[in-house]
Amino acid sequence: MQTYEIPRDYKGEGRILYIFSTKGLIYTAVGAGIGLIFYLIFKTLGLSMIGLIITLIFALIGFVIGTLKVPESNAFEITKKTGGENIDDVIMRWIKFKKNGNKIYIYKLEEETKDE
């Protein structure tokens, strides 16, 4: 008798703590790390609650960037072009575009010359 593997759907098995994917957890930690800087500043001023709220907001922004996708909608030009892509991929492409000096390369086909 032979044994064989039954195909399984592995989607979602890379999740940590149910809502966090590995990438989402990393982005959340980076956002919270940036927020901790503000927390320490506000804590020295005696406003630790405001610093904690800002830290949570930065962590939430990091989670959204690492987890969600750009919605597919025809309402805006940006969502027409990037609908369905991860938000962090769109941001990274934008940063690379700005780093190159806003250059767009267009490949133009040469027109055929007529031999008469």
Secondary structure, 3 states (H helix, E strand, C coil): CCCCCCCCCCCCCCEECCCEEHHHHHHHHHHHHHHHHHHHHHHHCCCHHHHHHHHHHHHHHHHHHHHCECCCCCCCHHHHHHCCCEHHHHHHHHHHHHHCCCCCCCCCCCCCCCCC
